[in-house]
Amino acid sequence: MGLAAKGCRVTAERSIPVSWSSKALRAWPWLAAICSGLLYTGCFAPFNLTWLCWITLTPLIAAIWFSGEESRHSWLRNLALGYVAGLAFFWTALSWLTTVTVLGWFVLQFYMAVYVALWAWFCGLLRPREAKRQSNATKWDQMLAQARSTSAPARSPWTKSTNNLVLAVLLAAGWTTQEWLRGWVFSGWGWNGLGVALHGNWPLIQIAEFTGVAGLSFMVAFANVILVTTARRLILEARTHTTRPHFDLTLTMAAIVGVLTFGLRASQVSPPTKPLRIAAVQSNVPQNQKFDPQFTKKIFDQFRRLSEIALRSSPPPDLLIWPESSMPGPVLAEQESYEFVMDLAASAESDLLLGTIDEENRDVYNAALLISDGGERMQVYRKVHLVPFGEYVPGRHRVPLLARIVGDQVPGDFSAGREYTVFSLTNSDVQVAPLICFEDTIGELVRRFVLPTETNPSANLLVDITNDGWFLHSAGSHQHLANAIFRCVETRRPMIRAANTGVTCFVNEFGRVTQVLRDETGSTFTQGVLTGEIKVPTEHELTFYARRGELFAQVCAVITLLAVLTVFGARRWKRV
């Protein structure tokens, strides 16, 4: 009895670590997926730890490749891992949406995470398979035996640089594809792509003039895959005490250095430019006062005072800019706002560009207005790309429940404009692309203003008027800027941003912020006027991106589709 009892105790004691380890093995992939999402968030405001982008995907890749091999539904598990990573990222990175709508923030991320889930499934589909030896040992014993082994698995794919490079190309193409799809499917929300994490590293982002942000996302995703394959390869080589040249890692590092070198050289090229004096007004009007009639006089006084400060500068500005929806009423339809704007325009020698509401018949537009020659000449641009659940509710009349849920935040729908109108200034040979709000985050849209047409010249200056007051003092305004600066690199055009509150600044053609409006504490959430001089290119040369748009992303989509078809075709062939 004593021996039996002792044997039972030994057995029980041995089972404890096995049980604990089994639970740990089951939990770590999900923790790794969450870790990837949080690392991704750390790349953006308010943290701006941009270097994290080089490792952000590695925990998720490791979770997909090195766990769940025996699962009967590994594809479903990989989807779930990617979905968890996506939720962790979007819920935290876009938490500033709660300042507008808590329900919208919560629900939107369930859709956004689908794209990361699809990439995780693709990642699992391409997982390198090692030859396995038949064994009756438990999973825990197999892992211990593998750790103690002094030989790499037979025909290990990890030790071949060519295999790793091909794998990295395919997975980077897959990541780029899902970002591209996210940017236009269902109107699109391409905010905070992996390449945008490099917003603070201007030498590395210069290749965007050829590839757009898609090329940067490809580069970063490629590096993440190579890091994982290299780590796995080093473990195998440590066991066998053998090493082979790591051409995959060497080529990856050389490529990144090459991109960096190109960026440094590109910034040394100085095309012909002409100076343009700018004054951008940041009114800092609280959102709850903007359209309240009792604050109308206060808003008029505020804009008059700030504009007079701008116009008194020496020399006076060529262009005075007010932010999106600056006036309490539609300027062209409401008498009080119209008279205020025209009186100020008549007293100024500067062109005045402002955001307003424009009405025609029963349609209401979010618009930009350029007033020149003391009010004698007007040009109007109506916003082309509307923000879903911000400026309109998709399916409002088809899904009444949806309309009731968001009705307080979006009581009515704006209509979308149809023309990419370029404004012509009077004081100089400058053509302005008038972007409104989030339009400066959409590369495919901005390039339409730069491409010359029969009716429009090529814009050589980008101006974004925005009302980031919806986001209060959250990270939303700074994330908006981070996404916007790439339009300057893609088109090689400088940008002026005039915000109601948030970040009013000047950005040069290399994506570098050259001037920012701040208060004495360094905060950008302030009231004031940003004045300065912008160098506008006089030769309207078009970049590759301006001519071809998202061609790089589309090529990645074709590569991804071919990879999926090849894998499924090969599996079907084996069954036959």
Wavefront OBJ file of the C-alpha trace (Angstrom):
o trace
v 0.000 0.000 0.000
v 2.842 2.365 0.919
v 4.622 1.782 -2.376
v 1.367 2.150 -4.268
v 0.579 5.409 -2.494
v 4.078 6.667 -3.122
v 3.779 5.741 -6.770
v 0.480 7.619 -7.001
v 2.080 10.705 -5.456
v 4.979 10.588 -7.924
v 2.563 10.204 -10.817
v 0.445 13.108 -9.571
v 3.501 15.303 -9.048
v 4.688 14.555 -12.565
v 1.283 15.358 -14.027
v 1.207 18.850 -12.517
v 3.892 20.413 -14.739
v 2.472 18.658 -17.792
v -0.974 20.115 -17.078
v 0.449 23.589 -16.448
v 2.623 23.455 -19.540
v -0.292 22.328 -21.675
v -2.300 25.349 -20.566
v 0.651 27.624 -21.282
v 1.064 26.111 -24.734
v -2.584 26.740 -25.475
v -2.483 30.350 -24.257
v 0.750 31.705 -25.717
v -0.392 31.991 -29.365
v -3.337 34.158 -28.344
v -1.161 36.321 -26.113
v 1.289 36.649 -28.995
v -1.519 37.785 -31.308
v -2.590 40.435 -28.793
v 1.056 41.471 -28.428
v 1.294 42.028 -32.197
v -1.760 44.270 -32.114
v -0.401 46.326 -29.231
v 3.041 46.653 -30.837
v 1.300 47.913 -33.969
v -0.554 50.534 -31.917
v 2.731 51.696 -30.395
v 3.899 52.833 -33.845
v 1.374 55.679 -33.920
v 0.355 58.678 -31.844
v 0.325 59.198 -28.936
v 3.299 56.792 -28.615
v 5.067 57.248 -31.984
v 7.537 54.403 -31.350
v 7.985 53.959 -35.081
v 10.795 51.396 -34.734
v 8.248 48.903 -33.395
v 6.948 48.388 -36.935
v 9.994 46.207 -37.700
v 8.888 43.619 -35.121
v 5.140 44.157 -34.842
v 4.134 41.156 -36.969
v 6.688 38.719 -35.554
v 4.634 37.493 -32.549
v 1.618 36.823 -34.784
v 3.714 35.011 -37.395
v 5.347 32.892 -34.677
v 1.942 32.025 -33.213
v 0.681 30.875 -36.608
v 3.769 28.922 -37.631
v 4.913 27.364 -34.378
v 1.670 26.329 -32.713
v -1.425 24.394 -33.649
v 0.252 22.205 -36.258
v -1.836 19.233 -35.150
v -5.120 21.143 -35.137
v -7.738 19.691 -37.478
v -8.994 23.171 -38.279
v -5.721 25.080 -38.289
v -7.007 27.431 -41.000
v -9.855 28.521 -38.740
v -7.462 28.901 -35.831
v -5.174 31.101 -37.926
v -8.115 33.267 -38.927
v -9.015 33.655 -35.255
v -5.439 34.552 -34.295
v -5.343 37.259 -36.952
v -8.751 38.509 -35.900
v -7.618 38.846 -32.282
v -4.493 40.730 -33.396
v -6.633 43.018 -35.563
v -9.059 43.752 -32.741
v -6.182 44.492 -30.354
v -4.737 46.959 -32.859
v -7.825 48.767 -34.114
v -9.537 49.026 -30.728
v -6.465 50.660 -29.189
v -5.054 52.661 -32.124
v -8.451 54.114 -33.034
v -9.660 54.636 -29.474
v -9.945 58.362 -30.254
v -13.117 57.541 -32.222
v -14.881 57.291 -28.860
v -14.895 61.100 -28.784
v -17.359 60.921 -31.686
v -19.224 57.648 -31.135
v -18.489 54.868 -28.659
v -20.788 52.410 -30.414
v -19.302 53.190 -33.818
v -15.765 52.732 -32.480
v -16.684 49.383 -30.936
v -18.551 47.976 -33.941
v -16.252 49.279 -36.701
v -13.266 47.317 -35.442
v -15.081 43.997 -35.861
v -15.084 44.755 -39.573
v -11.556 46.186 -39.740
v -10.033 43.146 -38.029
v -11.281 40.894 -40.836
v -8.434 42.082 -43.076
v -5.736 41.098 -40.581
v -7.523 37.757 -40.118
v -7.367 37.080 -43.863
v -3.641 37.762 -43.899
v -3.135 35.437 -40.923
v -4.980 32.706 -42.836
v -2.706 33.351 -45.840
v 0.317 33.219 -43.540
v -0.778 29.799 -42.277
v -1.435 28.623 -45.824
v 2.217 29.282 -46.730
v 3.674 27.928 -43.477
v 6.857 25.957 -44.236
v 6.349 22.280 -43.439
v 9.107 20.167 -41.938
v 9.317 16.406 -42.407
v 8.008 14.699 -39.273
v 9.078 11.420 -37.706
v 6.384 9.067 -36.484
v 6.219 8.955 -32.695
v 3.833 7.827 -29.959
v 5.183 10.373 -27.459
v 3.017 13.154 -26.070
v 3.192 16.628 -27.560
v 5.151 17.879 -24.542
v 7.667 15.048 -24.836
v 8.046 15.732 -28.543
v 8.870 19.387 -27.870
v 11.420 18.455 -25.203
v 13.005 15.934 -27.537
v 13.109 18.485 -30.330
v 14.771 21.044 -28.043
v 17.450 18.514 -27.034
v 18.008 17.271 -30.559
v 21.369 17.944 -32.173
v 20.111 17.593 -35.725
v 17.793 19.750 -37.755
v 14.605 18.192 -39.068
v 15.050 16.376 -42.341
v 14.690 18.625 -45.408
v 14.154 21.679 -43.200
v 12.921 24.571 -45.365
v 14.150 27.131 -42.834
v 17.817 26.689 -43.730
v 17.396 27.708 -47.366
v 17.757 31.428 -48.030
v 15.902 31.199 -51.337
v 12.870 29.627 -49.659
v 12.829 32.328 -47.000
v 13.077 35.140 -49.553
v 10.222 33.747 -51.644
v 8.141 33.287 -48.501
v 8.829 36.879 -47.421
v 7.880 38.238 -50.858
v 4.580 36.343 -50.858
v 3.598 37.280 -47.308
v 4.626 40.925 -47.800
v 2.535 40.978 -50.978
v -0.364 39.491 -49.017
v -0.092 42.136 -46.307
v 0.063 44.911 -48.896
v -2.991 43.451 -50.622
v -5.135 43.455 -47.492
v -4.175 47.075 -46.769
v -5.043 48.044 -50.335
v -8.427 46.315 -50.083
v -9.112 47.964 -46.729
v -8.479 51.324 -48.379
v -11.317 51.106 -50.915
v -13.781 48.276 -50.152
v -17.078 49.710 -48.823
v -15.803 53.266 -49.385
v -12.531 52.395 -47.641
v -10.683 53.182 -44.429
v -6.971 52.839 -45.152
v -5.893 54.627 -41.976
v -2.623 53.555 -40.273
v -1.143 51.137 -42.767
v 2.079 49.426 -41.716
v 4.092 51.757 -43.961
v 2.532 54.810 -42.285
v 4.421 53.790 -39.141
v 7.524 55.201 -40.883
v 6.012 58.705 -40.982
v 8.753 60.087 -38.753
v 11.623 58.575 -40.769
v 11.646 60.803 -43.843
v 14.667 59.251 -45.663
v 12.977 55.821 -45.712
v 9.658 57.027 -47.122
v 10.963 58.595 -50.343
v 10.264 55.467 -52.423
v 6.583 56.360 -52.017
v 6.956 58.511 -55.139
v 7.035 55.183 -57.027
v 5.031 52.755 -54.898
v 2.889 54.842 -52.589
v 2.537 53.748 -48.974
v 1.999 50.203 -50.299
v 5.713 49.873 -51.054
v 6.632 50.901 -47.527
v 4.169 48.407 -46.037
v 5.682 45.723 -48.270
v 9.196 46.552 -47.083
v 8.288 46.462 -43.389
v 6.219 43.266 -43.673
v 9.052 41.626 -45.635
v 11.529 42.472 -42.870
v 9.189 41.035 -40.215
v 8.980 37.705 -42.043
v 12.753 37.523 -42.504
v 13.248 38.166 -38.774
v 11.083 35.160 -37.900
v 12.683 32.844 -40.456
v 16.151 33.951 -39.334
v 15.343 33.303 -35.667
v 14.066 29.819 -36.499
v 17.099 29.142 -38.654
v 19.525 30.237 -35.932
v 17.863 27.861 -33.458
v 18.261 24.955 -35.881
v 21.881 25.871 -36.591
v 22.656 26.154 -32.876
v 21.457 22.588 -32.376
v 23.546 21.154 -35.175
v 26.554 23.424 -34.614
v 26.533 24.215 -38.335
v 26.055 27.500 -40.133
v 25.346 28.518 -43.687
v 25.395 31.989 -45.254
v 22.241 33.953 -44.429
v 21.756 35.534 -47.823
v 18.111 36.251 -47.002
v 18.952 38.440 -44.010
v 21.885 40.072 -45.811
v 19.792 40.983 -48.851
v 17.011 42.342 -46.639
v 19.383 44.620 -44.753
v 21.044 45.703 -47.996
v 17.661 46.563 -49.513
v 16.684 48.709 -46.523
v 20.039 50.507 -46.654
v 19.482 51.033 -50.387
v 16.068 52.592 -49.747
v 17.597 54.816 -47.069
v 20.389 55.910 -49.418
v 17.913 56.705 -52.170
v 15.917 58.854 -49.753
v 18.963 60.832 -48.669
v 20.007 61.441 -52.277
v 16.469 62.371 -53.356
v 16.310 65.083 -50.705
v 19.397 66.737 -52.188
v 17.677 67.389 -55.515
v 16.264 70.922 -55.697
v 13.774 71.464 -58.545
v 12.876 75.042 -59.575
v 10.449 76.653 -57.123
v 8.819 79.979 -56.382
v 7.947 81.385 -52.942
v 4.359 81.743 -51.790
v 3.374 83.569 -48.614
v 0.794 81.662 -46.564
v -1.319 82.454 -43.496
v -3.335 79.571 -42.031
v -5.915 80.340 -39.339
v -6.643 77.852 -36.550
v -9.780 79.091 -34.802
v -10.038 76.360 -32.133
v -13.836 76.681 -31.974
v -15.343 73.924 -29.781
v -17.485 71.527 -31.781
v -20.574 72.162 -29.655
v -20.407 75.901 -30.483
v -19.696 75.686 -34.196
v -23.286 75.736 -35.461
v -25.034 77.109 -32.376
v -26.694 80.468 -33.267
v -25.852 81.994 -29.889
v -22.117 81.703 -30.706
v -22.351 83.183 -34.225
v -21.061 86.633 -33.259
v -18.249 85.122 -31.200
v -17.107 83.037 -34.178
v -17.230 86.029 -36.543
v -15.203 88.148 -34.118
v -12.680 85.368 -33.695
v -12.094 84.924 -37.427
v -11.950 88.679 -37.991
v -9.341 89.147 -35.261
v -7.155 86.235 -36.403
v -7.444 87.230 -40.074
v -6.426 90.819 -39.321
v -3.348 89.503 -37.522
v -2.517 87.425 -40.602
v -3.096 90.277 -43.061
v -0.929 92.689 -41.046
v 2.127 90.480 -41.483
v 4.890 91.898 -43.662
v 4.814 91.085 -46.479
v 1.099 90.197 -46.474
v 0.153 86.643 -47.413
v -0.692 85.634 -50.964
v -3.176 83.116 -49.586
v -5.231 83.253 -46.388
v -6.725 79.903 -45.343
v -9.576 79.150 -42.965
v -10.387 75.585 -41.888
v -13.219 73.236 -42.868
v -16.779 74.382 -42.029
v -15.369 77.629 -40.686
v -18.566 79.704 -40.817
v -21.733 79.098 -38.752
v -23.854 78.904 -41.919
v -23.526 78.112 -45.653
v -21.592 81.076 -47.057
v -23.333 81.140 -50.443
v -26.826 80.572 -49.045
v -26.952 82.285 -45.657
v -26.932 86.091 -45.677
v -25.059 86.752 -42.429
v -22.141 84.432 -43.206
v -21.998 85.654 -46.814
v -21.746 89.314 -45.840
v -19.089 88.635 -43.225
v -16.882 86.681 -45.631
v -17.296 89.113 -48.535
v -16.567 92.159 -46.366
v -13.340 90.615 -45.163
v -12.372 89.440 -48.672
v -12.994 92.930 -50.071
v -10.617 94.483 -47.542
v -7.794 92.038 -48.264
v -5.368 91.774 -51.143
v -4.953 88.073 -50.440
v -6.922 85.193 -51.867
v -9.165 83.592 -49.245
v -9.692 79.817 -49.139
v -12.217 78.491 -46.637
v -14.413 75.517 -45.884
v -18.174 75.884 -46.012
v -21.428 74.058 -46.571
v -22.742 74.345 -50.129
v -26.365 73.745 -51.095
v -27.968 73.093 -54.463
v -31.606 72.100 -54.751
v -31.984 69.406 -52.082
v -28.334 68.369 -52.095
v -25.934 69.497 -49.384
v -22.172 69.390 -49.951
v -19.091 69.742 -47.808
v -17.198 72.280 -49.874
v -14.158 74.509 -50.221
v -14.458 78.056 -51.542
v -11.723 80.259 -53.027
v -12.527 83.988 -53.120
v -10.250 86.190 -55.244
v -10.052 89.779 -56.490
v -11.787 91.202 -53.440
v -14.788 88.947 -53.870
v -15.200 89.383 -57.624
v -14.198 85.816 -58.469
v -15.198 82.555 -56.746
v -14.229 78.938 -57.258
v -16.000 76.028 -55.549
v -14.895 72.466 -54.887
v -17.339 69.916 -53.502
v -15.860 67.086 -51.486
v -15.639 63.911 -53.567
v -14.870 61.281 -50.932
v -17.297 61.235 -48.019
v -16.542 59.566 -44.687
v -19.045 56.795 -43.871
v -20.813 57.331 -40.531
v -19.235 60.776 -40.418
v -20.744 62.551 -43.423
v -23.314 59.979 -44.466
v -24.829 56.726 -43.220
v -24.581 53.838 -45.719
v -27.978 52.245 -46.194
v -29.739 54.857 -44.053
v -33.079 54.322 -45.797
v -32.667 50.568 -46.291
v -31.706 49.765 -42.702
v -33.836 51.992 -40.425
v -32.313 50.463 -37.285
v -28.862 51.649 -38.355
v -30.197 55.143 -38.922
v -31.717 55.215 -35.446
v -28.465 54.063 -33.823
v -26.277 56.777 -35.402
v -28.984 59.360 -35.976
v -27.753 61.710 -33.252
v -24.215 61.805 -34.630
v -25.166 61.951 -38.343
v -28.662 63.472 -38.629
v -28.408 63.916 -42.428
v -26.321 62.824 -45.397
v -23.988 64.977 -47.467
v -23.912 64.476 -51.220
v -20.612 63.655 -52.920
v -19.055 65.997 -55.447
v -18.047 64.673 -58.851
v -15.264 66.964 -60.053
v -11.635 67.227 -58.933
v -11.617 71.019 -59.133
v -8.220 72.736 -59.026
v -8.157 76.329 -57.747
v -6.101 79.000 -59.537
v -4.624 81.762 -57.374
v -4.495 85.336 -58.660
v -1.212 86.585 -57.217
v 0.982 83.855 -58.624
v 1.153 80.914 -60.984
v -0.018 78.446 -58.346
v -2.643 75.735 -58.815
v -4.175 74.469 -55.572
v -5.625 71.030 -54.831
v -8.326 71.839 -52.230
v -8.567 68.756 -50.022
v -11.174 68.503 -47.284
v -10.726 66.585 -44.035
v -9.650 62.947 -44.553
v -9.176 63.377 -48.318
v -5.507 64.078 -47.652
v -5.115 60.479 -46.431
v -6.153 58.953 -49.790
v -3.320 58.774 -52.299
v -5.454 57.656 -55.230
v -7.725 60.679 -54.771
v -4.976 63.274 -54.333
v -3.156 62.200 -57.482
v -6.314 63.030 -59.494
v -5.734 66.698 -58.649
v -2.126 66.474 -59.811
v -2.874 64.760 -63.131
v -3.604 67.447 -65.757
v -6.851 67.157 -67.727
v -8.621 69.151 -70.432
v -10.492 71.146 -67.790
v -7.963 71.196 -64.942
v -4.279 72.113 -64.802
v -1.898 70.085 -62.670
v -2.010 71.194 -59.039
v 1.403 72.161 -57.672
v 0.249 72.881 -54.105
v -1.849 70.719 -51.778
v -4.079 72.470 -49.229
v -6.067 70.477 -46.697
v -8.739 72.185 -44.632
v -9.999 70.033 -41.802
v -12.087 70.093 -38.665
v -10.383 67.711 -36.247
v -12.307 69.295 -33.392
v -14.514 66.197 -33.401
v -11.625 64.307 -31.777
v -11.057 66.861 -29.000
v -7.448 66.644 -27.755
v -6.987 62.985 -28.662
v -4.371 61.294 -30.838
v -6.739 61.412 -33.833
v -5.393 64.746 -35.100
v -1.776 63.592 -35.001
v -2.611 60.262 -36.645
v -4.396 62.262 -39.344
v -1.197 64.207 -40.041
v 0.912 61.021 -40.029
v -1.287 59.533 -42.744
v -1.386 62.776 -44.752
v 2.318 63.554 -45.184
v 2.766 60.703 -47.682
v 0.719 62.625 -50.260
v 3.592 65.096 -50.464
v 6.122 62.363 -51.241
v 3.832 60.555 -53.684
v 3.221 63.708 -55.734
v 6.326 65.778 -54.842
v 4.059 68.663 -53.899
v 4.165 70.682 -50.648
v 1.098 70.752 -48.401
v -0.544 73.298 -46.137
v -2.912 72.025 -43.460
v -5.369 74.402 -41.796
v -7.305 72.794 -38.954
v -10.090 74.123 -36.782
v -8.042 72.539 -34.025
v -5.421 69.806 -34.066
v -2.380 70.292 -36.283
v -2.041 73.335 -38.535
v 1.282 73.023 -40.334
v 3.385 73.209 -43.498
v 4.826 70.028 -45.056
v 7.454 70.032 -47.816
v 7.629 67.725 -50.838
v 9.723 65.195 -48.889
v 7.068 64.694 -46.228
v 8.912 66.727 -43.602
v 6.869 69.023 -41.384
v 8.654 72.378 -41.612
v 6.374 74.594 -39.480
v 3.711 73.817 -36.879
v 1.366 76.100 -34.959
v 1.906 75.574 -31.207
v 1.158 77.453 -28.017
v 3.711 78.332 -25.331
v 3.402 74.821 -23.831
v 4.113 73.127 -27.156
v 0.528 71.959 -27.666
v -0.978 72.058 -31.157
v -4.504 72.346 -29.731
v -4.518 76.113 -29.681
v -5.861 79.231 -31.374
v -3.656 81.285 -33.650
v -2.233 81.989 -37.099
v 0.609 80.146 -38.808
v 2.425 82.360 -41.303
v 5.355 81.486 -43.481
v 6.685 80.887 -46.943
v 6.160 77.740 -49.003
v 8.345 76.783 -51.966
v 5.993 75.775 -54.760
v 7.452 73.806 -57.702
v 7.229 75.658 -61.012
v 7.888 72.618 -63.203
v 4.852 70.355 -62.980
v 6.664 67.048 -63.396
v 4.634 63.972 -62.513
v 5.976 61.202 -60.309
v 5.496 57.551 -61.217
v 2.847 57.284 -58.509
v 0.985 60.323 -59.817
v 0.839 58.710 -63.261
v 0.131 55.089 -62.266
v -1.447 55.269 -58.820
v -1.649 52.071 -56.772
v 0.024 49.918 -59.426
v 2.431 48.396 -56.899
v -0.437 47.358 -54.614
v -2.315 45.894 -57.563
v 0.720 43.834 -58.580
v 0.899 42.559 -54.996
v -2.773 41.575 -55.231
v -2.086 39.551 -58.383
v 0.887 37.829 -56.713
v -1.243 36.993 -53.677
v -4.047 35.558 -55.794
v -1.607 33.443 -57.817
v -0.022 32.136 -54.607
v -3.404 31.061 -53.216
v -4.411 29.371 -56.476
v -1.041 27.605 -56.700
v -1.252 26.206 -53.170
v -4.799 24.924 -53.620
v -3.949 23.567 -57.055
v -0.935 21.690 -55.668
v -2.995 20.201 -52.847
v -5.682 19.046 -55.234
v -3.042 17.502 -57.495
v -1.616 15.532 -54.566
v -5.036 14.108 -53.739
v -5.386 12.890 -57.305
l 1 2 3 4 5 6 7 8 9 10 11 12 13 14 15 16 17 18 19 20 21 22 23 24 25 26 27 28 29 30 31 32 33 34 35 36 37 38 39 40 41 42 43 44 45 46 47 48 49 50 51 52 53 54 55 56 57 58 59 60 61 62 63 64 65 66 67 68 69 70 71 72 73 74 75 76 77 78 79 80 81 82 83 84 85 86 87 88 89 90 91 92 93 94 95 96 97 98 99 100 101 102 103 104 105 106 107 108 109 110 111 112 113 114 115 116 117 118 119 120 121 122 123 124 125 126 127 128 129 130 131 132 133 134 135 136 137 138 139 140 141 142 143 144 145 146 147 148 149 150 151 152 153 154 155 156 157 158 159 160 161 162 163 164 165 166 167 168 169 170 171 172 173 174 175 176 177 178 179 180 181 182 183 184 185 186 187 188 189 190 191 192 193 194 195 196 197 198 199 200 201 202 203 204 205 206 207 208 209 210 211 212 213 214 215 216 217 218 219 220 221 222 223 224 225 226 227 228 229 230 231 232 233 234 235 236 237 238 239 240 241 242 243 244 245 246 247 248 249 250 251 252 253 254 255 256 257 258 259 260 261 262 263 264 265 266 267 268 269 270 271 272 273 274 275 276 277 278 279 280 281 282 283 284 285 286 287 288 289 290 291 292 293 294 295 296 297 298 299 300 301 302 303 304 305 306 307 308 309 310 311 312 313 314 315 316 317 318 319 320 321 322 323 324 325 326 327 328 329 330 331 332 333 334 335 336 337 338 339 340 341 342 343 344 345 346 347 348 349 350 351 352 353 354 355 356 357 358 359 360 361 362 363 364 365 366 367 368 369 370 371 372 373 374 375 376 377 378 379 380 381 382 383 384 385 386 387 388 389 390 391 392 393 394 395 396 397 398 399 400 401 402 403 404 405 406 407 408 409 410 411 412 413 414 415 416 417 418 419 420 421 422 423 424 425 426 427 428 429 430 431 432 433 434 435 436 437 438 439 440 441 442 443 444 445 446 447 448 449 450 451 452 453 454 455 456 457 458 459 460 461 462 463 464 465 466 467 468 469 470 471 472 473 474 475 476 477 478 479 480 481 482 483 484 485 486 487 488 489 490 491 492 493 494 495 496 497 498 499 500 501 502 503 504 505 506 507 508 509 510 511 512 513 514 515 516 517 518 519 520 521 522 523 524 525 526 527 528 529 530 531 532 533 534 535 536 537 538 539 540 541 542 543 544 545 546 547 548 549 550 551 552 553 554 555 556 557 558 559 560 561 562 563 564 565 566 567 568 569 570 571 572 573 574 575 576
